[in-house]
């Protein structure tokens, strides 16, 4: 997208008082502008405005009324456009853009966190980096980078790209220029933070791998996607919910019958009791393809929804301290958030262990009866049951979460597509087995409930 003449003049005239670094990650601004050109209902003038202070941001905000939310709204629309196009690189660029630091007026000053809920939960899982000289920035920015790595893995991108969202070395508090150790070069299409080697990475490659393994059931980061043809169907947090792609809906593949939003009203699944700055918002469970809801944002599995609830609580805590409503240190907010996330992941880990034990027993009983070569895997079967991922209604899911780690779904096509992809990629099963799997998936798509699961399992000899 090109700047309009008026927008460019406004940008040039208003950024003089801001810390000059909005073009430091230029490659991601260019990528997001290209995505905005596909569909831009909010008339956002350019991605760069989302990284500016409020006065300058307002000049390019289009229909976005809160300049503190322009950064998020820009990333959200870019992600939506990339998702609809099946563009994994585009989704990755939008996610990275969301995590880039936004300008503030002085060294050490944090930018405001948007409190609005974006359309895409992948964007909702992220916030922007904070000034590296601000209090608690090292821990907070590391958390943001690791959360970004997880979202990148879930959409099928390289999680190590999260390191590119990092910022500069801390500047000196009180620097009268307000610039710190930044750079800003509109003519560098890569980004001066990269070409001048100014990027400070927030985490190690090993820490990113560990963070991704936590949500992928121990799978290698590159295995988030079953095959290269269906990246959006092979994730734990389903980025295709609401998209008219013909794969999400009922068991016959009719997406028109899929509910746009889940019906909630169940018990609060958020069992974390810390309440510094206020309690974590409830995680409600209901019906629908994405049945877990936090402040209006819907998620496929309970663990991811709980982590989002923890992030919102952390923002509330920081805001309460910064506004003077709460007499505490922001490091206490960060500690509370870590405890909250650990609680959410512990519950998910317990569930995975139960599922793995059940899958191992099932595999032992059925492996001998299966004449197909499953490669390095043992149990590609599908289960149909209530209570999967804490759902109230019956849903489909892989029996072996250790080999086929995927959240449950109301549409069996999502699960069977993922399993067939994994058989080909991770399991290294021969083509004969993959073809049998695909035939089973076709047979299952014509059935409902347990009959659908039986049709798929029978095609694989189970």
Protein Blocks (a to p, Z undefined) as FASTA:
>chain_A
ZZdfklmmmmmmmmmmpccfklmmmmmmmmmmmmmmmocfkopabfklmmpcfklmmmmn
omafblklmmmmmmmmmmmmmmmnopaklmmmmmmmmmpccddfbehiacdddfbdcfbl
klmmpccdddfkbghklmmmmmmmmmmmmmmmmnopafklmmmmpccddddehianlnmj
adcdfklmnbpklmnopaccfbdfklmmmmmmmmnnopafklmpfblklmmlmcfblckg
oiaghlaccfnopaklpcfbdcehiacfblcfbfghiacddddddedjblcceehiacfb
fklmmmmmmmmmmmmmmmmmmnopagcdfklmmmmmmmmmmmmmmmmmmmmmmmmmmmmm
mmmmmmmmpmbdehjafblcdcddehiehiabdcdddfblmlmgcdddfblklmmmmmmm
mmmmmnopafklmmmmmmmmmmmmmpghjllmmmmmmmnoZZ
